[in-house]
Amino acid sequence: MAAPLTDQEKRRQISLRGIPDLENVHELIKGFNRHLHFTLVKDRNIATPRDYYFALAHAVRDHLVGRWIRTQQFYYEADPKRVYYLSLEFYMGRTLQNTMVNLGVQNTCDEAMYQLGLDIEELEEIEEDAGLGNGGLGRLAACFLDSMATLGLAAYGYGIRYEYGIFNQKIRDGWQVEEADDWLRHGNPWEKARPEYMLPVHFYGRVEETKDGSRWVDTQVVLAMPYDTPIPGYKNNTVNTMRLWSARAPNDFNLRDFNVGDYIQAVLDRNLAENISRVLYPNDNFFEGKELRLKQEYFVVAATLQDIIRRFKTTKKGTPGRTSFESFPDKVAIQLNDTHPAMAIPELMRIFVDIEKLDWDVAWDLTRRTFAYTNHTVLPEALERWPVRLMETLLPRHLQIIYQINQKHLDKIACLFPDDMDKLRQMSLIEEDGEKRVNMAHLCIVGSHAVNGVAQIHSNIIKTQVFRNFSDLEPDKFQNKTNGITPRRWLLVCNTGLVDIIAEAIGEDFVTDLSELRKLNDFVDDKHFIQNIMKVKQENKLKFGQYLEREYHVKINPSSIFDVHVKRIHEYKRQVLNCLHIIHLYNKIRMNPAAPFTPRTVIIGGKAAPGYHMAKVIIKLITSVADVVNHDPLVGDKLKVIFLENYRVSLAEKVIPATDLSEQISTAGTEASGTGNMKFMLNGALTIGTMDGANVEMAEEAGEENMFIFGMRVEEVQELDEKGYDAMTYYEKIPELKQVMDQITSGFFSPKNPNMFKDLTNMLFKHDRFKVFADFEDYMKCQERVSKLFQDPVEWTKMVVRNIAATGKFSSDRTIAEYAREIWGVEPSNIKISPPCEPLRVDHLTT
Ligand SMILES: *Cc1c(COP(=O)(O)O)cnc(C)c1O
């Protein structure tokens, strides 16, 4: 019997269907060898796998360069309207494989590495994730960049080049421990520093009133150094730019004023300025009002707006003398990813009024027509409300401008609602109860021409509840743009096996038009196709199982349900609900070990914000339950619980294709959209979920009968809120729940410290904002339906196919096309970039 194929050989078998051009392979090998020699200064006797990764990365990068220059040259010449996506986070993950796929040279590279005797998957694993994001919001920005390039928009991503991205999570004794993410240690082959375009950013100082307006003086300057990363579209020769700013101290930093004479100290103090871009704040859906964070937010805004205005001025042809800004909103659209870059609004006003000397009302009209704001959450603890005293010190002129915006805004409200002080208080940009604060969401709403939520249910909530007063005033300003994910990374890159059988069935147009997947409905009764889908899932599960065994020495049952719950750890995402159910399953097995049981492997992963005590206790509960369950001989391989360490983009790409069941169980009304849910659906998992976020639209697309929907709807949650939620009634009414809670409380999972989980149990009983107990019973019953259906693999897989066929809506290409037409005023796919002179022939997915 022949030896089983290695992963590399399997991938090569698939990639050989789109036969690589031998000349391309030769060309690639030449580039690889050249970089190994000249860039890495190594020969093959002493080169390490990391050297080979870098040689390949550089060889692939070479094929971006011509397209990148040509795209930017084209934008300069044609001067289309530019779209600027401003975000404090870009959660990019790895770049090599994505670049090969988008350039259409993956097969070429696979074959080239094979011929060199190198395992390309091993090399890809060496790349560090660019973890410049926390979770969904940052990953959305990354998916959007891919879609904007693929749709040929003249778009730019602007953010911060954090020296340390999201921390690496280690689990020690069942608890989360954070390690610094030194992702740039070995260098970053994908970025190009542009020190020649460095720009000054001012902080502190004071405002001087002169006869021709206000001047911000006596400031401290920090320099912003741009680093550019190419963003290739999918096989369209477009390469856009993501520009990330890094903080640099000016060379005279601290050498002019008070530190005169202490040269050494002055040089050491350069760190103070450069700390601005040192580290990503690791909070997800939580506002921490730290001065350094406000500095970061203004830093990216100030540098970016200078860049935008410079570009506006230089590409405007034939306008000598003073620039006219009349056409600014026709040439520039700026999208604010949450309120994090909200200071862009007063900053643009400052530039227009103080520097360009425009009349206030003219400036305000231009500003509002330029900006649009995306809201990402309704959780009150996540809304940015900066203390006025902080802003007054750091950005005194901006605070004045915000007050002036507010004055005019409130004057209008007072006209419309005379004597309605409540209205004024509710709609003010300045909150006056307790410490004075600037409400950044209100600033964004007032300063933008469009405000959007990220799924239909969430947009309805912000329109009718959270920002009700504002939408009553300007109903047309409020929109919905349901989130999406890029099918390139979340299917082509991560699930080659599935792509292969889909392309065989319906061709490859689905890559840029995901609604093509509808055609898979014709294959639901095709036995051969169903078998193929089952086979791919099984292979993905085996491969992930091998990964767990290799990296963590845990063995899992590959025929069990892979039940996966990966996302940031947060009370509203209700990892606790999942955990209580696991304990219930464990009790069920122990009560009757001989009864039939559908084997499950429950995989939970995610990072807790380092300062979020309850989230860290939730991790400890999961790992403690895992300890007991996984070592109980009565359980055997019926039930396994894995806490998946250090969940991040590259790990998502491994676990999602191996998943049977996707857990999306937030309390209805709390998850704005979710995008993890979409990745699972696209990769052939079924969803157990509440009617929350984009789950609602997934059910609409696939049919509720093709998902495992449970729990309270958002109206029921609100009714219960009004009535008063009492956890105890559920505890007393549901015996399974009572048993589970009694076990946790009595120290069954923490015998050495029975009080270990008392903060958690106290929360669940006394002040659970997310009503875990209220959905427990329905969740349990729904999970029984899951177990039952899994017994029938063909029926299960048919449901999987109906789900995949219904994912078309959740492509970020669709999302971006809607932003383009309905917010930015640009037409997608209008710009076509011709190929460079020396193109490699593009691979096809099928022959
Ligand atoms: C998609 C993604 C998320 C968002 O997941 P949700 O389930 O929508 O919260 C978070 N982290 C990573 C690494 C992701 O890829």
The ligand as an ORCA input file, in Angstrom:
! r2SCAN-3c Opt
* xyz 0 1
  C     -13.196     37.073     12.912
  C     -12.352     37.175     14.116
  C     -12.867     37.717     15.287
  C     -14.310     38.161     15.422
  O     -15.059     37.075     15.878
  P     -16.533     37.265     16.468
  O     -17.000     35.876     16.691
  O     -17.323     37.973     15.420
  O     -16.394     38.042     17.729
  C     -12.052     37.793     16.405
  N     -10.769     37.355     16.354
  C     -10.255     36.823     15.245
  C      -8.841     36.344     15.252
  C     -11.013     36.720     14.086
  O     -10.469     36.203     12.972
*
